[in-house]
């Protein structure tokens, strides 16, 4: 791969560290697939295939990131390899030797025991580039504590984190809508290409450069669930693709087709440069931290069973509080303008959970043979599905003009569908593809997402509005 593929924020010669545990698992998984394919007289996994899978997983990999799933039956090969090579040479793989993932893979360093006699040929090329480094047992200790965490408890903890951060994302998105809308700054509106969710999409993409690219590993070192909550939960809910698509449909319904096209193009340009700006500023901040010798050693790491349990209880109480507060405010002010916000807070977590589970399809490809691995199928499905349901609810609001329907439908659009779709993950995948050996994939992926969502939206929303005269 070209060097530019490997520079995604935290990867630079100054910050070489041991290969993260899950990257070792991915490496072992690649070895296993290669061996399996060879035994079946099929072509082995190539560097091109590995890059296709990496860019597809740049944004999120869903519940595949959980410890229990990383050590499923399909990955026992890599675990057995680690145990079998216990007495071998120990060396770290530089961080810039792999395509940096924006997902759960940026964990703290761990060591991989790799004697050349037992490593497949493609691994020897990697092993030959290793540099000696002191052994770090912090990940081994963390692994031991994680083994005591049941699979059910892992899922519950992760879902609670996602729900809390998802609600916070909805609140932030709603606040930015009001701040930049006609009521205050008057920057965005429903009548221009500067749609109401543009500020939140830009802010979320910018923060994705910080939390999902450059400092992803640092956050994961504090808490794996915090990392998932901030990126998949908060940033994924702060940004929304379905809201973006729906506003372009509204413009097209009114005959402003040029505005709709420009809204997609300019919107993509702005969020793409938002994540680039986020990555560059985060790199600068990291450089300042190194010059000032500032570290995160003071941070309390959630790296034991007791701390994970305490975090789960704390976030569970926060979720109960947020849901209770939203429910009480909705019951009291159902006829107010803010009622849709409280509905959104109640149903938002469902959208986050659905998107997180769909993200497990990223990097898997299409069909039994796993074709088109470079397409993030999970993210694509989440965005298209949310856009279609958003369009359907918009049609219902046009047809049934009652206060109750308007409030509930708008709340579901804001919360459930806003959280089901995402721009931050989408643009992280876009950016990874743009920096890969085949940058055309980024624009093909963006065009595919927008074209399918918009075309289906026209069928579901625009045509009924035109034929039934709902706008009259």
Residue pairs with C-beta under 8 A, 6 or more apart in sequence:
1 47
1 51
1 99
1 436
1 437
2 437
3 96
4 435
5 51
5 99
5 435
5 436
5 437
6 96
6 97
6 98
6 99
6 100
7 96
7 100
7 435
8 99
8 100
8 102
8 213
8 279
8 432
8 435
9 100
9 209
9 213
9 214
9 215
9 216
9 279
9 282
9 283
10 95
10 100
10 106
10 213
10 214
10 215
10 216
10 217
10 286
11 95
11 96
11 100
12 95
12 96
13 94
13 96
14 290
15 95
16 92
16 94
16 95
16 96
16 131
16 133
17 92
17 94
17 95
17 108
17 109
17 133
18 92
18 93
18 109
18 110
18 111
18 112
18 133
18 136
18 139
19 27
19 92
19 93
19 97
19 98
19 109
19 110
19 111
19 112
20 105
20 106
20 107
20 108
20 109
20 110
20 139
20 217
21 70
21 107
21 110
21 139
21 143
22 65
22 70
22 104
22 105
22 107
23 93
23 98
23 105
24 78
24 82
24 110
24 112
25 70
25 71
25 75
25 78
25 79
26 105
27 78
27 112
27 123
27 126
28 75
28 77
28 78
28 79
28 81
28 82
29 74
29 75
29 77
29 78
30 45
30 50
30 122
31 77
31 78
31 81
31 120
31 122
31 123
32 75
32 77
32 78
33 44
33 45
34 44
34 45
34 120
34 122
35 120
37 43
37 44
37 45
38 44
44 122
48 437
49 373
51 99
51 374
51 436
51 437
52 373
52 374
53 363
53 373
53 374
54 98
54 99
54 101
54 363
54 432
55 99
55 374
55 429
55 432
55 433
55 436
55 441
56 362
56 363
56 373
56 374
56 375
56 376
56 377
56 429
57 101
57 103
57 105
57 362
57 363
57 376
58 99
58 101
58 102
58 103
58 376
58 428
58 429
58 431
58 432
58 433
59 102
59 103
59 212
59 359
59 362
59 376
59 379
59 422
59 424
59 425
59 426
59 428
59 429
59 432
60 102
60 103
60 104
60 231
60 232
60 236
60 355
60 356
60 359
60 362
60 378
60 379
60 425
61 101
61 103
61 104
61 105
61 359
61 360
61 362
61 363
62 356
62 357
62 358
62 359
62 360
62 361
62 362
62 378
63 69
63 155
63 158
63 356
63 357
63 360
64 70
64 360
65 103
65 104
65 105
65 224
65 228
66 151
66 154
66 155
66 158
67 143
67 146
67 149
67 154
67 224
68 149
68 151
68 154
71 79
81 118
82 112
82 113
84 118
85 113
85 114
85 115
85 118
86 113
87 113
88 113
88 114
88 115
88 118
89 113
89 114
89 115
89 116
90 111
90 112
90 113
90 135
91 111
91 112
91 114
91 127
91 130
91 131
91 132
91 133
92 109
92 111
92 112
92 130
92 131
92 133
93 112
93 126
93 129
93 130
94 129
94 130
94 131
97 126
97 129
99 432
99 436
100 106
100 213
101 216
102 208
102 212
102 213
102 216
102 231
102 425
102 428
102 432
103 216
103 231
104 220
104 224
104 227
104 228
106 216
106 217
106 219
106 220
106 227
107 139
107 217
107 220
107 221
107 224
108 136
108 138
108 139
108 142
108 217
108 220
108 221
109 136
109 138
109 139
110 136
110 138
110 139
110 140
111 135
111 136
111 139
114 123
114 127
114 130
116 124
116 127
119 127
138 303
141 303
142 303
145 303
145 304
145 305
145 308
148 305
149 157
149 305
149 308
153 308
153 309
153 312
156 312
157 225
157 308
157 311
157 312
157 315
158 225
158 228
158 356
159 349
159 353
160 312
160 315
160 316
160 319
161 225
161 226
161 228
161 229
161 233
161 311
161 315
162 228
162 229
162 232
162 233
162 349
162 352
162 353
162 356
163 233
163 319
163 348
163 349
163 352
163 353
164 229
164 233
164 315
164 318
164 319
164 322
165 229
165 230
165 233
165 234
165 237
165 352
166 233
166 234
166 236
166 237
166 348
166 349
166 351
166 352
166 419
167 237
167 319
167 322
167 326
167 345
167 348
167 349
168 233
168 234
168 237
169 204
169 233
169 234
169 235
169 236
169 237
169 238
169 348
169 419
170 237
170 341
170 344
170 345
170 348
170 414
170 415
170 418
170 419
171 341
171 345
172 200
172 234
172 238
173 197
173 200
173 237
173 238
173 239
173 240
173 414
173 418
174 341
174 344
174 414
176 199
176 200
176 203
177 188
177 196
177 197
177 199
177 200
178 184
179 185
179 199
180 187
180 188
180 196
180 198
180 199
181 187
181 188
181 189
181 196
182 188
182 189
187 194
187 199
188 194
188 195
188 196
188 198
188 199
189 196
190 196
190 247
190 250
191 251
192 259
193 251
193 259
193 262
193 263
193 266
193 267
195 243
195 244
195 247
195 248
195 263
195 267
196 243
196 247
197 239
197 240
197 243
197 244
197 247
197 418
198 244
198 267
198 270
200 238
200 239
200 240
201 239
201 240
201 244
201 267
201 270
201 271
201 274
201 423
201 424
202 270
202 271
202 274
203 238
203 274
204 235
204 236
204 238
204 239
204 423
204 424
205 239
205 271
205 272
205 274
205 275
205 278
205 423
205 424
205 427
206 274
206 275
206 277
206 278
207 235
207 238
207 278
207 424
208 231
208 235
208 275
208 278
208 424
208 425
208 427
208 428
209 274
209 275
209 276
209 277
209 278
209 279
209 280
209 281
209 282
210 278
210 279
210 281
210 282
211 219
211 227
211 230
211 231
211 235
212 230
212 231
212 235
212 424
212 428
213 275
213 278
213 279
213 282
213 428
214 279
214 282
214 283
214 286
215 282
215 286
216 227
216 231
218 296
219 226
219 227
219 230
220 226
220 227
221 296
221 301
222 296
222 299
222 300
222 301
222 302
223 301
223 302
223 303
223 311
224 302
225 302
225 308
225 311
226 302
228 356
231 424
231 425
232 352
232 355
232 356
232 359
232 425
233 352
235 422
235 424
235 425
236 352
236 355
236 419
236 422
236 424
236 425
237 348
237 351
237 352
237 418
237 419
237 422
238 424
239 271
239 422
239 423
239 424
240 386
240 417
240 418
240 419
240 421
240 422
240 423
241 383
241 386
241 387
241 421
241 422
241 423
241 426
241 449
241 453
242 383
242 386
242 387
242 389
242 390
242 413
242 417
242 418
242 420
242 421
242 453
243 390
243 413
243 417
243 418
243 421
244 263
244 267
244 423
245 387
245 390
245 391
245 450
245 453
245 454
245 457
246 387
246 390
246 391
246 394
246 413
246 457
246 461
247 263
248 260
248 263
248 264
248 454
249 260
249 391
249 394
249 454
249 457
249 458
249 461
249 462
250 394
251 257
251 259
251 260
251 263
252 260
252 458
252 462
253 461
253 462
253 465
253 466
253 471
254 471
260 454
264 450
264 454
268 446
268 450
271 423
271 427
272 427
272 430
272 431
272 434
274 427
275 424
275 427
275 428
275 431
276 431
279 431
288 294
289 295
300 307
301 307
302 308
302 311
319 349
322 345
323 345
323 346
326 342
326 345
326 346
327 342
327 346
329 338
329 342
330 339
330 342
330 343
330 346
333 339
333 342
334 407
335 403
335 407
339 407
339 411
340 407
340 410
340 411
340 414
341 411
341 414
342 411
343 407
343 408
343 410
343 411
343 412
343 414
343 415
344 411
344 412
344 413
344 414
344 415
344 416
344 418
345 415
346 411
346 415
347 411
347 412
347 415
347 416
348 414
348 415
348 416
348 418
348 419
349 419
350 416
350 419
351 386
351 415
351 416
351 417
351 418
351 419
351 420
351 421
352 419
352 420
354 382
354 420
355 378
355 379
355 382
355 419
355 420
355 421
355 422
358 378
358 379
358 381
358 382
359 378
359 379
359 382
359 425
360 378
361 377
361 378
361 381
362 376
362 377
362 378
362 379
362 429
363 373
363 376
364 370
364 373
364 377
365 371
365 372
365 373
365 375
365 377
366 372
366 375
366 377
374 433
374 438
374 441
374 445
375 445
375 448
376 425
376 429
376 445
379 422
379 425
379 426
379 429
380 445
380 448
380 449
380 452
382 420
382 421
382 422
383 421
383 422
383 426
383 449
383 453
384 449
384 452
384 453
384 456
385 420
386 417
386 418
386 420
386 421
387 421
387 453
387 454
387 456
387 457
388 453
388 456
388 457
388 460
389 417
389 420
390 413
390 417
390 421
390 457
391 456
391 457
391 460
391 461
392 460
392 461
393 409
393 412
393 413
393 417
394 409
394 413
394 461
395 460
395 461
395 464
395 465
395 470
396 405
396 409
397 405
397 406
397 409
397 410
398 464
398 465
398 470
398 471
399 464
399 468
399 470
426 446
426 449
429 445
430 442
430 445
430 446
431 442
433 439
433 441
433 442
433 445
434 442
436 442
464 470
465 471
